[in-house]
Amino acid sequence: REDLAIDSLTQAYRSSTTPAFAEPHVLAAAVLATVLRSMGDYPQALALNQEAIDWDTAQHAQLALSVDRFLRGRILILMQKYSQAIDEFEEARKLSAMLNDTQGVAFADVRMCDARIELGQLIKARATCENALFTFIASRFSDEVKETEALLARIDLAEGHPEKALATLNEVLDHSGTDV
């Protein structure tokens, strides 16, 4: 419930502006950015997300920085700034790969796939989706497998293969969609 979270997060953010509370301040900024993203306040979410990126860069916190970049990409997708989103996902992916975080790589890949579909870059989209799908299957992330398969169906449809897309979507919705 964003409406309940926003007040306490805003208070925590504003109350922690002194240097002694720098870390809680950035934590509040990062969580507040997520809430504002879900509420549609994308410019403010980006500004708060940048605070987290700056902090994690200064702290050499590579895993947190990967997450920050990923979340920034998610905001940019919602703003329909797909090329910028891809740049952020590529940065998140690089950091995840450096940390041997195969699941982080897969999450970045699936979001890059989504953005590339929107840009009509279907060949690149398919490659990133297929890479993500392999990892999600190996990790037994069924929701992510189905989401990635749905993106692959969108690619098939855009490439003029509606029968293949329909067959894939039927698999996604097996069990009447109750497992998603």
Buried (B, 14 or more C-beta within 10 A) or exposed (E): EEEEBBEEBBEBBEEBEEEEBBEEBBBBBBBBBBBBBEBEBBEEBBEBBBBBBBBBEEEEBBBBBBBBBBBBBBBBBBBEBBEBBBBBBBBBBBBBBEEEBBBBBBBBBBBBBBBBBBEEBBEBBBBBBBBBBBBBBEEEBEEBBBBBBBBBBBBBBEEEBEEBBEEBBEEBBEEEEEEB
